[in-house]
Amino acid sequence: MQGVPEEIVRKQIEHFAKADPAYGEGVKRALDLK
């Protein structure tokens, strides 16, 4: 997600987590976000 503003990345991760909490957490860890 290079070049995408962090705010948008975080919102997308929220959507991932709603659909599948484990997937959302995995994406967050992969992108090194807290």
Buried (B, 14 or more C-beta within 10 A) or exposed (E): EEEEEEEEBEEBBEEBBEEEEEEBEBBBEEEEEE
